[in-house]
């Protein structure tokens, strides 16, 4: 298995946020408003184009009603599949 890069971790974080947001039937605008962000900021986070601070992750987790650990969770089987 290849070692994940910093960019891989940030992309994974964004994918997790988007997945949870969609499971909660929220759109980006609603999540951004709940976090007191503008939509473009949420788009960058979900796209993995920015490395959010812990404070930002807390806001997102609270808005999604999940624990921060749910946002940063890494599924190693998915990572192995994506690297092949």
Biopython code that builds the backbone (N, CA, C, O; Angstrom):
import numpy as np
from Bio.PDB.StructureBuilder import StructureBuilder

atoms = [
    (1, "UNK", "N", (0.845, -1.193, 0.000)),
    (1, "UNK", "CA", (0.000, 0.000, 0.000)),
    (1, "UNK", "C", (0.881, 1.243, 0.000)),
    (1, "UNK", "O", (1.832, 1.343, 0.776)),
    (2, "UNK", "N", (0.559, 2.174, -0.865)),
    (2, "UNK", "CA", (1.296, 3.434, -0.927)),
    (2, "UNK", "C", (0.965, 4.313, 0.269)),
    (2, "UNK", "O", (-0.154, 4.301, 0.782)),
    (3, "UNK", "N", (1.949, 5.065, 0.695)),
    (3, "UNK", "CA", (1.744, 6.003, 1.790)),
    (3, "UNK", "C", (0.902, 7.184, 1.286)),
    (3, "UNK", "O", (1.116, 7.682, 0.181)),
    (4, "UNK", "N", (-0.048, 7.617, 2.103)),
    (4, "UNK", "CA", (-0.870, 8.761, 1.733)),
    (4, "UNK", "C", (-0.068, 10.045, 1.901)),
    (4, "UNK", "O", (0.733, 10.179, 2.825)),
    (5, "UNK", "N", (-0.297, 10.971, 1.000)),
    (5, "UNK", "CA", (0.344, 12.281, 1.087)),
    (5, "UNK", "C", (-0.556, 13.230, 1.869)),
    (5, "UNK", "O", (-1.712, 12.918, 2.152)),
    (6, "UNK", "N", (-0.011, 14.387, 2.212)),
    (6, "UNK", "CA", (-0.820, 15.407, 2.895)),
    (6, "UNK", "C", (-2.036, 15.761, 2.050)),
    (6, "UNK", "O", (-3.135, 15.929, 2.578)),
    (7, "UNK", "N", (-1.843, 15.875, 0.739)),
    (7, "UNK", "CA", (-2.959, 16.206, -0.152)),
    (7, "UNK", "C", (-4.020, 15.111, -0.122)),
    (7, "UNK", "O", (-5.215, 15.404, -0.161)),
    (8, "UNK", "N", (-3.593, 13.857, -0.054)),
    (8, "UNK", "CA", (-4.552, 12.742, 0.033)),
    (8, "UNK", "C", (-5.419, 12.873, 1.287)),
    (8, "UNK", "O", (-6.630, 12.662, 1.234)),
    (9, "UNK", "N", (-4.794, 13.221, 2.414)),
    (9, "UNK", "CA", (-5.546, 13.379, 3.662)),
    (9, "UNK", "C", (-6.564, 14.516, 3.558)),
    (9, "UNK", "O", (-7.695, 14.390, 4.028)),
    (10, "UNK", "N", (-6.158, 15.618, 2.945)),
    (10, "UNK", "CA", (-7.055, 16.772, 2.807)),
    (10, "UNK", "C", (-8.205, 16.440, 1.860)),
    (10, "UNK", "O", (-9.346, 16.826, 2.114)),
    (11, "UNK", "N", (-7.915, 15.732, 0.777)),
    (11, "UNK", "CA", (-8.974, 15.313, -0.165)),
    (11, "UNK", "C", (-9.935, 14.353, 0.539)),
    (11, "UNK", "O", (-11.150, 14.464, 0.374)),
    (12, "UNK", "N", (-9.404, 13.416, 1.320)),
    (12, "UNK", "CA", (-10.234, 12.470, 2.057)),
    (12, "UNK", "C", (-11.159, 13.205, 3.033)),
    (12, "UNK", "O", (-12.335, 12.864, 3.162)),
    (13, "UNK", "N", (-10.624, 14.199, 3.705)),
    (13, "UNK", "CA", (-11.414, 15.010, 4.624)),
    (13, "UNK", "C", (-12.586, 15.659, 3.890)),
    (13, "UNK", "O", (-13.726, 15.592, 4.350)),
    (14, "UNK", "N", (-12.307, 16.276, 2.764)),
    (14, "UNK", "CA", (-13.353, 16.920, 1.969)),
    (14, "UNK", "C", (-14.415, 15.936, 1.509)),
    (14, "UNK", "O", (-15.607, 16.244, 1.535)),
    (15, "UNK", "N", (-13.982, 14.750, 1.087)),
    (15, "UNK", "CA", (-14.933, 13.722, 0.651)),
    (15, "UNK", "C", (-15.813, 13.273, 1.809)),
    (15, "UNK", "O", (-17.014, 13.065, 1.634)),
    (16, "UNK", "N", (-15.223, 13.123, 2.991)),
    (16, "UNK", "CA", (-16.001, 12.731, 4.168)),
    (16, "UNK", "C", (-17.049, 13.784, 4.511)),
    (16, "UNK", "O", (-18.197, 13.451, 4.804)),
    (17, "UNK", "N", (-16.656, 15.046, 4.473)),
    (17, "UNK", "CA", (-17.596, 16.125, 4.779)),
    (17, "UNK", "C", (-18.751, 16.107, 3.784)),
    (17, "UNK", "O", (-19.914, 16.198, 4.175)),
    (18, "UNK", "N", (-18.431, 15.991, 2.510)),
    (18, "UNK", "CA", (-19.478, 15.966, 1.482)),
    (18, "UNK", "C", (-20.404, 14.772, 1.668)),
    (18, "UNK", "O", (-21.623, 14.913, 1.575)),
    (19, "UNK", "N", (-19.834, 13.596, 1.931)),
    (19, "UNK", "CA", (-20.642, 12.385, 2.121)),
    (19, "UNK", "C", (-21.614, 12.556, 3.289)),
    (19, "UNK", "O", (-22.800, 12.247, 3.168)),
    (20, "UNK", "N", (-21.109, 13.044, 4.404)),
    (20, "UNK", "CA", (-21.964, 13.235, 5.583)),
    (20, "UNK", "C", (-23.014, 14.303, 5.303)),
    (20, "UNK", "O", (-24.176, 14.146, 5.677)),
    (21, "UNK", "N", (-22.612, 15.383, 4.647)),
    (21, "UNK", "CA", (-23.567, 16.449, 4.318)),
    (21, "UNK", "C", (-24.714, 15.907, 3.464)),
    (21, "UNK", "O", (-25.880, 16.217, 3.709)),
    (22, "UNK", "N", (-24.374, 15.099, 2.464)),
    (22, "UNK", "CA", (-25.410, 14.532, 1.595)),
    (22, "UNK", "C", (-26.289, 13.540, 2.352)),
    (22, "UNK", "O", (-27.496, 13.479, 2.117)),
    (23, "UNK", "N", (-25.696, 12.766, 3.259)),
    (23, "UNK", "CA", (-26.488, 11.851, 4.091)),
    (23, "UNK", "C", (-27.484, 12.617, 4.952)),
    (23, "UNK", "O", (-28.578, 12.128, 5.235)),
    (24, "UNK", "N", (-27.100, 13.816, 5.364)),
    (24, "UNK", "CA", (-27.975, 14.668, 6.191)),
    (24, "UNK", "C", (-28.946, 15.482, 5.330)),
    (24, "UNK", "O", (-29.735, 16.277, 5.842)),
    (25, "UNK", "N", (-28.870, 15.266, 4.015)),
    (25, "UNK", "CA", (-29.736, 15.966, 3.047)),
    (25, "UNK", "C", (-29.590, 17.491, 3.141)),
    (25, "UNK", "O", (-30.568, 18.238, 3.107)),
    (26, "UNK", "N", (-28.341, 17.913, 3.259)),
    (26, "UNK", "CA", (-28.034, 19.347, 3.293)),
    (26, "UNK", "C", (-27.326, 19.720, 2.004)),
    (26, "UNK", "O", (-26.609, 18.910, 1.418)),
    (27, "UNK", "N", (-27.536, 20.964, 1.567)),
    (27, "UNK", "CA", (-26.745, 21.450, 0.440)),
    (27, "UNK", "C", (-25.588, 22.282, 0.986)),
    (27, "UNK", "O", (-25.532, 22.581, 2.179)),
    (28, "UNK", "N", (-24.672, 22.646, 0.103)),
    (28, "UNK", "CA", (-23.491, 23.395, 0.541)),
    (28, "UNK", "C", (-23.848, 24.741, 1.143)),
    (28, "UNK", "O", (-23.207, 25.187, 2.095)),
    (29, "UNK", "N", (-24.850, 25.381, 0.604)),
    (29, "UNK", "CA", (-25.251, 26.697, 1.112)),
    (29, "UNK", "C", (-25.735, 26.576, 2.553)),
    (29, "UNK", "O", (-25.341, 27.364, 3.413)),
    (30, "UNK", "N", (-26.595, 25.581, 2.817)),
    (30, "UNK", "CA", (-27.110, 25.389, 4.179)),
    (30, "UNK", "C", (-25.991, 25.087, 5.165)),
    (30, "UNK", "O", (-25.969, 25.623, 6.273)),
    (31, "UNK", "N", (-25.053, 24.220, 4.755)),
    (31, "UNK", "CA", (-23.943, 23.887, 5.645)),
    (31, "UNK", "C", (-23.054, 25.107, 5.859)),
    (31, "UNK", "O", (-22.631, 25.381, 6.982)),
    (32, "UNK", "N", (-22.774, 25.828, 4.799)),
    (32, "UNK", "CA", (-21.938, 27.027, 4.924)),
    (32, "UNK", "C", (-22.589, 28.037, 5.867)),
    (32, "UNK", "O", (-21.912, 28.612, 6.719)),
    (33, "UNK", "N", (-23.881, 28.254, 5.724)),
    (33, "UNK", "CA", (-24.592, 29.199, 6.598)),
    (33, "UNK", "C", (-24.571, 28.738, 8.048)),
    (33, "UNK", "O", (-24.396, 29.547, 8.959)),
    (34, "UNK", "N", (-24.749, 27.435, 8.264)),
    (34, "UNK", "CA", (-24.733, 26.896, 9.632)),
    (34, "UNK", "C", (-23.359, 27.059, 10.277)),
    (34, "UNK", "O", (-23.241, 27.124, 11.501)),
    (35, "UNK", "N", (-22.325, 27.124, 9.443)),
    (35, "UNK", "CA", (-20.951, 27.283, 9.945)),
    (35, "UNK", "C", (-20.490, 28.728, 9.935)),
    (35, "UNK", "O", (-19.380, 29.033, 10.370)),
    (36, "UNK", "N", (-21.335, 29.615, 9.441)),
    (36, "UNK", "CA", (-20.995, 31.034, 9.291)),
    (36, "UNK", "C", (-19.850, 31.223, 8.290)),
    (36, "UNK", "O", (-18.958, 32.048, 8.490)),
    (37, "UNK", "N", (-19.900, 30.429, 7.196)),
    (37, "UNK", "CA", (-18.955, 30.537, 6.084)),
    (37, "UNK", "C", (-19.699, 31.024, 4.860)),
    (37, "UNK", "O", (-20.929, 31.057, 4.835)),
    (38, "UNK", "N", (-18.953, 31.396, 3.863)),
    (38, "UNK", "CA", (-19.527, 31.646, 2.540)),
    (38, "UNK", "C", (-19.424, 30.347, 1.747)),
    (38, "UNK", "O", (-18.540, 29.529, 2.001)),
    (39, "UNK", "N", (-20.338, 30.156, 0.777)),
    (39, "UNK", "CA", (-20.379, 28.920, 0.005)),
    (39, "UNK", "C", (-19.035, 28.587, -0.649)),
    (39, "UNK", "O", (-18.629, 27.425, -0.608)),
    (40, "UNK", "N", (-18.317, 29.557, -1.256)),
    (40, "UNK", "CA", (-17.033, 29.200, -1.882)),
    (40, "UNK", "C", (-16.035, 28.569, -0.907)),
    (40, "UNK", "O", (-15.237, 27.720, -1.304)),
    (41, "UNK", "N", (-16.073, 28.977, 0.361)),
    (41, "UNK", "CA", (-15.189, 28.369, 1.358)),
    (41, "UNK", "C", (-15.537, 26.899, 1.556)),
    (41, "UNK", "O", (-14.651, 26.049, 1.644)),
    (42, "UNK", "N", (-16.839, 26.603, 1.626)),
    (42, "UNK", "CA", (-17.272, 25.214, 1.788)),
    (42, "UNK", "C", (-16.918, 24.402, 0.549)),
    (42, "UNK", "O", (-16.530, 23.239, 0.659)),
    (43, "UNK", "N", (-17.047, 25.001, -0.618)),
    (43, "UNK", "CA", (-16.676, 24.308, -1.855)),
    (43, "UNK", "C", (-15.192, 23.933, -1.839)),
    (43, "UNK", "O", (-14.830, 22.816, -2.212)),
    (44, "UNK", "N", (-14.340, 24.855, -1.413)),
    (44, "UNK", "CA", (-12.896, 24.584, -1.367)),
    (44, "UNK", "C", (-12.568, 23.473, -0.363)),
    (44, "UNK", "O", (-11.712, 22.627, -0.621)),
    (45, "UNK", "N", (-13.253, 23.485, 0.775)),
    (45, "UNK", "CA", (-13.017, 22.451, 1.788)),
    (45, "UNK", "C", (-13.421, 21.082, 1.244)),
    (45, "UNK", "O", (-12.656, 20.124, 1.345)),
    (46, "UNK", "N", (-14.617, 20.988, 0.670)),
    (46, "UNK", "CA", (-15.093, 19.707, 0.150)),
    (46, "UNK", "C", (-14.251, 19.226, -1.036)),
    (46, "UNK", "O", (-14.094, 18.020, -1.228)),
    (47, "UNK", "N", (-13.723, 20.131, -1.815)),
    (47, "UNK", "CA", (-12.897, 19.754, -2.970)),
    (47, "UNK", "C", (-11.480, 19.359, -2.551)),
    (47, "UNK", "O", (-10.708, 18.846, -3.361)),
    (48, "UNK", "N", (-11.144, 19.600, -1.287)),
    (48, "UNK", "CA", (-9.801, 19.286, -0.815)),
    (48, "UNK", "C", (-8.767, 20.289, -1.278)),
    (48, "UNK", "O", (-7.587, 19.965, -1.408)),
    (49, "UNK", "N", (-9.212, 21.508, -1.526)),
    (49, "UNK", "CA", (-8.317, 22.562, -2.008)),
    (49, "UNK", "C", (-7.807, 23.472, -0.904)),
    (49, "UNK", "O", (-7.084, 24.431, -1.173)),
    (50, "UNK", "N", (-8.178, 23.176, 0.338)),
    (50, "UNK", "CA", (-7.711, 23.968, 1.468)),
    (50, "UNK", "C", (-7.600, 23.065, 2.685)),
    (50, "UNK", "O", (-8.317, 22.071, 2.799)),
    (51, "UNK", "N", (-6.715, 23.408, 3.574)),
    (51, "UNK", "CA", (-6.505, 22.637, 4.798)),
    (51, "UNK", "C", (-7.180, 23.385, 5.944)),
    (51, "UNK", "O", (-6.602, 24.323, 6.493)),
    (52, "UNK", "N", (-8.416, 22.975, 6.315)),
    (52, "UNK", "CA", (-9.156, 23.719, 7.340)),
    (52, "UNK", "C", (-8.523, 23.599, 8.724)),
    (52, "UNK", "O", (-7.883, 22.599, 9.050)),
    (53, "UNK", "N", (-8.717, 24.628, 9.515)),
    (53, "UNK", "CA", (-8.228, 24.618, 10.894)),
    (53, "UNK", "C", (-9.110, 23.706, 11.743)),
    (53, "UNK", "O", (-10.199, 23.308, 11.330)),
    (54, "UNK", "N", (-8.620, 23.390, 12.925)),
    (54, "UNK", "CA", (-9.407, 22.564, 13.838)),
    (54, "UNK", "C", (-10.703, 23.286, 14.222)),
    (54, "UNK", "O", (-11.755, 22.658, 14.344)),
    (55, "UNK", "N", (-10.623, 24.587, 14.408)),
    (55, "UNK", "CA", (-11.822, 25.375, 14.741)),
    (55, "UNK", "C", (-12.863, 25.250, 13.623)),
    (55, "UNK", "O", (-14.057, 25.124, 13.896)),
    (56, "UNK", "N", (-12.415, 25.285, 12.385)),
    (56, "UNK", "CA", (-13.320, 25.124, 11.245)),
    (56, "UNK", "C", (-13.939, 23.735, 11.259)),
    (56, "UNK", "O", (-15.138, 23.585, 11.024)),
    (57, "UNK", "N", (-13.125, 22.719, 11.535)),
    (57, "UNK", "CA", (-13.650, 21.352, 11.598)),
    (57, "UNK", "C", (-14.685, 21.204, 12.713)),
    (57, "UNK", "O", (-15.674, 20.489, 12.549)),
    (58, "UNK", "N", (-14.464, 21.871, 13.837)),
    (58, "UNK", "CA", (-15.450, 21.842, 14.924)),
    (58, "UNK", "C", (-16.772, 22.455, 14.481)),
    (58, "UNK", "O", (-17.840, 21.918, 14.777)),
    (59, "UNK", "N", (-16.703, 23.569, 13.777)),
    (59, "UNK", "CA", (-17.933, 24.209, 13.281)),
    (59, "UNK", "C", (-18.685, 23.284, 12.326)),
    (59, "UNK", "O", (-19.907, 23.154, 12.403)),
    (60, "UNK", "N", (-17.940, 22.645, 11.425)),
    (60, "UNK", "CA", (-18.572, 21.746, 10.457)),
    (60, "UNK", "C", (-19.177, 20.541, 11.172)),
    (60, "UNK", "O", (-20.311, 20.156, 10.889)),
    (61, "UNK", "N", (-18.434, 19.952, 12.083)),
    (61, "UNK", "CA", (-18.939, 18.791, 12.829)),
    (61, "UNK", "C", (-20.196, 19.154, 13.611)),
    (61, "UNK", "O", (-21.164, 18.395, 13.617)),
    (62, "UNK", "N", (-20.186, 20.295, 14.261)),
    (62, "UNK", "CA", (-21.375, 20.724, 15.014)),
    (62, "UNK", "C", (-22.562, 20.939, 14.088)),
    (62, "UNK", "O", (-23.680, 20.540, 14.412)),
    (63, "UNK", "N", (-22.333, 21.563, 12.946)),
    (63, "UNK", "CA", (-23.426, 21.819, 11.998)),
    (63, "UNK", "C", (-23.994, 20.508, 11.448)),
    (63, "UNK", "O", (-25.194, 20.402, 11.196)),
    (64, "UNK", "N", (-23.126, 19.517, 11.265)),
    (64, "UNK", "CA", (-23.569, 18.216, 10.746)),
    (64, "UNK", "C", (-24.022, 17.268, 11.857)),
    (64, "UNK", "O", (-24.502, 16.168, 11.585)),
    (65, "UNK", "N", (-23.865, 17.701, 13.111)),
    (65, "UNK", "CA", (-24.236, 16.900, 14.274)),
    (65, "UNK", "C", (-23.496, 15.568, 14.307)),
    (65, "UNK", "O", (-24.083, 14.510, 14.537)),
    (66, "UNK", "N", (-22.172, 15.654, 14.067)),
    (66, "UNK", "CA", (-21.295, 14.489, 14.142)),
    (66, "UNK", "C", (-20.067, 14.872, 14.958)),
    (66, "UNK", "O", (-19.877, 16.040, 15.296)),
    (67, "UNK", "N", (-19.243, 13.891, 15.269)),
    (67, "UNK", "CA", (-17.991, 14.135, 15.979)),
    (67, "UNK", "C", (-16.914, 14.476, 14.953)),
    (67, "UNK", "O", (-16.975, 14.009, 13.816)),
    (68, "UNK", "N", (-15.945, 15.273, 15.338)),
    (68, "UNK", "CA", (-14.848, 15.636, 14.438)),
    (68, "UNK", "C", (-14.161, 14.383, 13.889)),
    (68, "UNK", "O", (-13.709, 14.373, 12.744)),
    (69, "UNK", "N", (-14.085, 13.348, 14.690)),
    (69, "UNK", "CA", (-13.433, 12.114, 14.228)),
    (69, "UNK", "C", (-14.138, 11.514, 13.011)),
    (69, "UNK", "O", (-13.504, 10.843, 12.196)),
    (70, "UNK", "N", (-15.450, 11.752, 12.884)),
    (70, "UNK", "CA", (-16.180, 11.266, 11.705)),
    (70, "UNK", "C", (-15.706, 11.977, 10.437)),
    (70, "UNK", "O", (-15.732, 11.399, 9.350)),
    (71, "UNK", "N", (-15.282, 13.210, 10.577)),
    (71, "UNK", "CA", (-14.825, 13.978, 9.412)),
    (71, "UNK", "C", (-13.456, 13.521, 8.936)),
    (71, "UNK", "O", (-13.176, 13.521, 7.738)),
    (72, "UNK", "N", (-12.614, 13.134, 9.868)),
    (72, "UNK", "CA", (-11.228, 12.805, 9.517)),
    (72, "UNK", "C", (-10.987, 11.303, 9.378)),
    (72, "UNK", "O", (-9.859, 10.878, 9.129)),
    (73, "UNK", "N", (-12.012, 10.519, 9.532)),
    (73, "UNK", "CA", (-11.874, 9.056, 9.441)),
    (73, "UNK", "C", (-11.349, 8.645, 8.070)),
    (73, "UNK", "O", (-11.754, 9.192, 7.044)),
    (74, "UNK", "N", (-10.449, 7.680, 8.071)),
    (74, "UNK", "CA", (-9.867, 7.175, 6.833)),
    (74, "UNK", "C", (-10.214, 5.701, 6.709)),
    (74, "UNK", "O", (-9.909, 4.907, 7.598)),
    (75, "UNK", "N", (-10.852, 5.340, 5.605)),
    (75, "UNK", "CA", (-11.164, 3.945, 5.318)),
    (75, "UNK", "C", (-10.003, 3.387, 4.510)),
    (75, "UNK", "O", (-9.855, 3.703, 3.330)),
    (76, "UNK", "N", (-9.188, 2.565, 5.136)),
    (76, "UNK", "CA", (-7.986, 2.056, 4.476)),
    (76, "UNK", "C", (-8.307, 1.170, 3.282)),
    (76, "UNK", "O", (-7.519, 1.112, 2.339)),
    (77, "UNK", "N", (-9.452, 0.475, 3.297)),
    (77, "UNK", "CA", (-9.797, -0.346, 2.132)),
    (77, "UNK", "C", (-10.099, 0.533, 0.932)),
    (77, "UNK", "O", (-9.714, 0.198, -0.189)),
    (78, "UNK", "N", (-10.781, 1.651, 1.146)),
    (78, "UNK", "CA", (-11.021, 2.598, 0.048)),
    (78, "UNK", "C", (-9.715, 3.161, -0.462)),
    (78, "UNK", "O", (-9.531, 3.308, -1.670)),
    (79, "UNK", "N", (-8.806, 3.480, 0.446)),
    (79, "UNK", "CA", (-7.528, 4.061, 0.046)),
    (79, "UNK", "C", (-6.724, 3.072, -0.779)),
    (79, "UNK", "O", (-6.067, 3.462, -1.744)),
    (80, "UNK", "N", (-6.765, 1.797, -0.415)),
    (80, "UNK", "CA", (-6.038, 0.789, -1.174)),
    (80, "UNK", "C", (-6.626, 0.638, -2.566)),
    (80, "UNK", "O", (-5.887, 0.505, -3.542)),
    (81, "UNK", "N", (-7.941, 0.658, -2.664)),
    (81, "UNK", "CA", (-8.620, 0.535, -3.947)),
    (81, "UNK", "C", (-8.324, 1.724, -4.839)),
    (81, "UNK", "O", (-8.086, 1.562, -6.036)),
    (82, "UNK", "N", (-8.337, 2.932, -4.258)),
    (82, "UNK", "CA", (-8.108, 4.144, -5.034)),
    (82, "UNK", "C", (-6.668, 4.268, -5.526)),
    (82, "UNK", "O", (-6.416, 4.967, -6.507)),
    (83, "UNK", "N", (-5.730, 3.613, -4.873)),
    (83, "UNK", "CA", (-4.315, 3.726, -5.238)),
    (83, "UNK", "C", (-3.915, 2.745, -6.329)),
    (83, "UNK", "O", (-2.848, 2.879, -6.927)),
    (84, "UNK", "N", (-4.784, 1.742, -6.595)),
    (84, "UNK", "CA", (-4.433, 0.705, -7.585)),
    (84, "UNK", "C", (-4.658, 1.227, -8.984)),
    (84, "UNK", "O", (-4.423, 0.510, -9.956)),
]
sb = StructureBuilder()
sb.init_structure("model")
sb.init_model(0)
sb.init_chain("A")
sb.init_seg("    ")
for serial, (resi, resn, name, xyz) in enumerate(atoms, 1):
    if name == "N":
        sb.init_residue(resn, " ", resi, " ")
    sb.init_atom(name, np.array(xyz, "f"), 0.0, 1.0, " ", f" {name:<3s}", serial, name[0])
structure = sb.get_structure()
